[in-house]
């Protein structure tokens, strides 16, 4: 029987998914990260590599649409994860959140809602986790209005400086003067808009990495919970004890025949 390499496995699974989408009536409900890990594990792939691939895909999502100033200088997203987090998992998530925003923030919990809020002088951020019906809904919000204003200060200053240069030093008036001032303004404005866009791209990439980090924490918690449930299953423990006792009580020759 032919054995396929990991590269070939990935290509086959990708093509199978494409063919599945082309068929009418296909169920496109999607798969959770745990289901993807299970499929990958059966194919001989490390579950941690599945999480890493999911993180890269999360970071490569299309960027937000930009306005004329390179903004908006805010980000909001909500996603649902399978499984319910507990206080221990929330504490782990808080460490990741604080590391991302570099702020201790204010932590609050009420019934099935966990919340972290930062109210800095210029930056506003909030992460909320709501636990309902076996799922955890995570909402992330961030905004920093000054990020969209500060890069345009050189545009304003440069335009003002260009006025005396145009009218006094060069002695230009009328259409040539207006063209020079407008050209200066547009050049500085384009540079400022580019700076805002770059800053936003970097910030959004960081926030998406945080989302993936939180998703991985919840996923690992679910895996640990399931492993704990499997190990504490009475029927499973009884079966393991029975097999162990049968093997130890039989003579070596009988035990070997039983294993064969």
N, C-alpha and C positions, 0 to 999 in steps of 0.2 A: 504494500500500500504506500502510495506517495506521501511523503511528509512535506508540508509547506513551511517556508521560513516565516519569521514574524513580518517581514516586509510584504510577502505574498498574502499572508493572512489579512493584513490591513487593507490591501488592494481588493481582495475578494469581498470582505465585509462592506467596504465602501461601495463597490459595484452592486452588491446584492441590495444595499439600501436604496441605490438609485433605481434599480429595476423594480423594487417594491413600490416606490413612489409613482412609477409609471403605470402600475396596474390599477384599474378602477376598483373602488370599494376598499382600498387599503386603509387599515386603521392607523391613523397618524397621531395617536395620543402621546407618543414619545416614551422615553425611558428615563428612569432616575439614575443618579450617579452610582447607586448601589447595584442596580440591574446591569449597568454598563461594566462595572467591576466584575460582576459574576460572569458575564459573557466573556470578558477578556481573560479572566482567570481560567476558564475552561479551554480557552485557546492558547494558554501558556503565557499570558502577559501578566506582568506584575501589577497588582491593583494600584500601587502608588504611581505607576506610570500613567494609568488611566486618569487619576486625579490631576497629574501634571498636564496631560493633554487637555483636560477640561479647563484648567486654569489658563492655558495658552489661548484656547478658543474664546474664553471669556474676555481676555484682554484684547483680542483681535476683532471684537464686535465693531460695527460701523460707528463712526464718531457722530456726535450730536450735530445737528444743523447749526451753522454759524450765522449770526446776524451781521449787520454791516460793521459793527465794532469788534467782531471776533468772538463775541460771547455766544450764548449767555454764560455768565460767571456763576453758574449754579448747577447742581446735579441732584437728581431724584430718581430712585429706582426701588422697585418692590419685587421680591421673588419668594416663591413658596418651596420649602424643603420638606421631604418626608421625614417624619419622626418628631418627637417632642423633646425639647431641651429641658435640662434641669438646672438647678442653681450652680452645680459644679461646672457644667458646660458653659453657662453664662459667664462665670468668672474667667474661664479661659478665653472666651470671646472678648471680654472687656480688655484683657491684656493686649490682644491684637488691635482692638479699636484705638486704645490709648497710644499704642506704638505708631499707628498710622497718622493720627491727628496731632500727636505730640502734646496732648492736653489730658489732664486727669479727668476733667468733666464731672458731671453730676450723675450718679447712678440711682435709679429708683425701680422698685418692683411692686406690682400690685396684682394679686391673683395670678392670671396667666399672661401678664404683660411685663416684659423686661425692657428697660429704657436707659439709654446713655445720652446725655445732652451736654453740649459745649456752647457757652455763650461768651465768646471772646469779644474784644473791642471791634474787630473787623470781620472775624470769621464766625459763622454759625454752622453747627453740625448736630445731627441727631441720628441715632440708630435705635430702632425699636424692633423687638421680637415678640410676636404674639403666638401663643400656643393654643391651637384649637383642633379637636377631632383628629389627633394623631399627626398633625402637621405643624410646622413652624413657619410663620410668615415674617420675613425680615424686610423692614423699610429703612432706606438710607437716604438722608438729605444732607446737602452741603451747599453753602453759599458764601461768597466773599466779594461783595460789591466793589471794594476798592481795587480789586484786581483788574476790573474793567475800566478804571478811571486813571490810575497812576501812570500806565504806559503812554497815555495821550497828553500828559503834561509837556513833554518835549515838543509835541506837535504845536501846542498853543504858544509855547515860548519861541520856537523857531519861526512861526508865522509872524509874531510880533517883531522879532529882530529883523526879519526880511523887509519890513516896511521902510525903516530909515535907510537901509542899504539900497533899496530900489529907488526911492525918491530923492535922497540926498547924495549918497556916494556915487551912484550911477547916473542920477539925473533923469531917470526914465519916467515917463508919464503916459497916460492913456492906455491903449491896448497892450503895448509891450510890458508895461509895469504890471498890469493885471495878470498877464500871462505868466510872468516870472513869479509873482506871489502865489498864484494858483498852483503852479508847478511845484513850488516849495512845499505848500500845504499838502498836496496830494502825495508827495514823496514821503513826508514825515508821517502822514496819516496811514499810509500803507505799511510803513515800518512798525508803527504802533499797533496796528491791527494784527500784523504777523506775530508780534510779541505776545499779545493777548491769546491768540490761537495756540501758540506753542505752550504757554503756561497752562491753558485749559487742557490740552492734550496730555500733558504730564500729570496734571491733577486727576483727570478722569482715569488714566491708566492706573494710578495709585489706588483710587477708590474701587476699581474693578478687581484689582488684586486683593483688596480687603474683602470684597464680596466672595471671591473664590476661597479665601482663607476661612471665612466663616462657614461656608458650605462644607469645606473639608472637615472642620471641627464637628459639625452636626453629623456628617456622614460617618466619621470614625466613632462617634458616640453611639450611633445606631448599630454599627458593626460590633462594638464591645458589648452592647446590651444583648444582641442576639447570641453572641458567643457565650455570654453568661447564662442566658436562658437555656441554651443547648446543654451546657455542662451541668445545669441544675435540674434537667428533665429527669424525673424519677424513673421512667421506663427506660431511658437511655442508660442511666447509672446502673439499674438492675441488670440490663442486658450485658453491660461491660463486666460487672461483678460475676455474673453467671459464666461468661466465656472465660474469664480469668481463672475461676475456681475449677472449671472443667479441664483447663489446660494444666493446672498445677497438680490436680489429683490423679490424672492419668499417667501411666508409665511413659517414658520418653518416646518409645516406639509408637505407642498409640497416639500420642500428641502429634508426632510427625505425620502419621497417616491422616489425622484430623485436619491438619493444616494443608496437606496436599489435596 
